[in-house]
Amino acid sequence: MQLTGLHVPLVTPFAADGTVDLASLERLAHDTLADGADGLLALGTTGEPATLTGAERAAVIDRIGGVCAEHRAVFTVGAGTNATDGTADVLRGVDPRADFALVVVPYYTRPSEEGVVEHYRRVAAASPVPVIVYDVPQRTGRTLSVDTLLELAALDGVAGFKHAAGGVTETTVRLLAAINTATPGAVSVLAGDDPFVGAVLALGGHGAISACANVAAGEFAALLAAWREHRLEEARVIGGAVADLAAALFAEPNPTVIKGVLAAQGRIATPAVRLPLLPAAPAAVAAAAALVRTAMAA
């Protein structure tokens, strides 16, 4: 199946004693799907997977996978590392309920573009589920050309991209034009930078993986629906509003403000994050929460 629609990388809530709050996670998962999300992502960057133990990661996957199964929603698992063999090992053991695996471009080591292609060729071959390429150069240190992205799109087992280039670039325009012309319905490009979701959809994007939808799934779902149904003026208005909201929610490192807002709403027990992150400042949380209330009232 082609990956389309709104997919939400859920935060990992923590209880007052610092343990993973699975009850809050499950409740948030149900609420997010009820608000219009098409699928959930376990262990995305927003879920702070690098700070979780192996047992905690397994518990998070199990709980989110169970909710997705109950709702018949798309279930994606974050599985990428900066080592090809290690990523392949993770993918071989991916939860059998998963529909897709999100695999980040190898980070820190900054391999050549040829090395990136070979990385995905091998991990996609090892994976029992289709792979989504997570292209986020501001985090990985590796920018990929359009030619390389299209080479990745042609690999067996690659379902599409989480495109998080930090803006709408020439690469964004050319990638979407090429994919929608050459392989319509086969490979997806999902917006991965929340402020630019509307712009990517306007260029022919197929959906979004949105961290901000942890607190505003209904608004992001409405944005996707407006573009899908060609209600252009409405789509532009909603796109501007969610861009403003995203700026507020990303005023401090993700997911600190998002967790602060969720805690203020009573949807998770605490705003706690794990080091090296620190909780967001109260002023940042208050500003974002006010925008969320405005968006939900509109």
WORAQUI-V79039 format. One record per backbone hydrogen bond with DSSP energy under -1.0 kcal/mol. NH is the residue of the N-H (numbers start at 1). CO is the residue of the C=O. Records with the same first field share a line. If there is no record, write none. Layout:
NH = CO + CO
This chain:
5 = 206
7 = 208
8 = 39
10 = 8 + 41
15 = 19
18 = 15
21 = 13
22 = 20
25 = 21
26 = 22
27 = 23
28 = 24
29 = 25
30 = 26
31 = 27
32 = 28
33 = 29
34 = 30
35 = 31
36 = 33
37 = 32
38 = 6
39 = 6
40 = 74
41 = 8
42 = 76
47 = 44
48 = 45
51 = 48
52 = 49
57 = 53
58 = 54
59 = 55
60 = 56
61 = 57
62 = 58
63 = 59
64 = 60
65 = 61
66 = 62
67 = 63
68 = 64
69 = 65
70 = 66
71 = 67
72 = 68
73 = 68
74 = 38
76 = 40
77 = 100
78 = 42
79 = 102
87 = 83
88 = 84
89 = 85
90 = 86
91 = 87
92 = 88
93 = 89
94 = 91
98 = 95
99 = 75
100 = 75
101 = 130
102 = 77
103 = 132
105 = 134
108 = 140
109 = 107
116 = 112
117 = 113
118 = 114
119 = 115
120 = 116
121 = 117
122 = 118
123 = 119
124 = 120
125 = 121
126 = 122
127 = 123
131 = 157
132 = 101
133 = 160
134 = 103
135 = 162
139 = 136
140 = 136
141 = 137
149 = 145
150 = 146
151 = 147
152 = 148
153 = 149
154 = 150
155 = 152
158 = 155
159 = 131
161 = 188
162 = 133
163 = 190
164 = 135
173 = 169
174 = 170
175 = 171
176 = 172
177 = 173
178 = 174
179 = 175
180 = 176
181 = 177
182 = 178
183 = 179
186 = 183
187 = 183
188 = 159
190 = 161
191 = 207
192 = 163
196 = 193
197 = 194
200 = 196
201 = 197
202 = 198
203 = 199
204 = 201
205 = 200
206 = 189
208 = 5
209 = 191
210 = 7
214 = 211
215 = 212
216 = 212
220 = 216
221 = 217
222 = 218
223 = 219
224 = 220
225 = 221
226 = 222
227 = 223
228 = 224
229 = 225
230 = 227
231 = 226
232 = 230
235 = 231
236 = 232
237 = 233
238 = 234
239 = 235
240 = 236
241 = 237
242 = 238
243 = 239
244 = 240
245 = 241
246 = 242
247 = 243
248 = 244
249 = 245
250 = 246
251 = 248
256 = 253
259 = 255
260 = 256
261 = 257
262 = 258
263 = 259
264 = 260
265 = 261
266 = 263
267 = 262
277 = 274
285 = 281
286 = 282
287 = 283
288 = 284
289 = 285
290 = 286
291 = 287
292 = 288
293 = 289
294 = 290
295 = 291
296 = 292
297 = 293
298 = 294
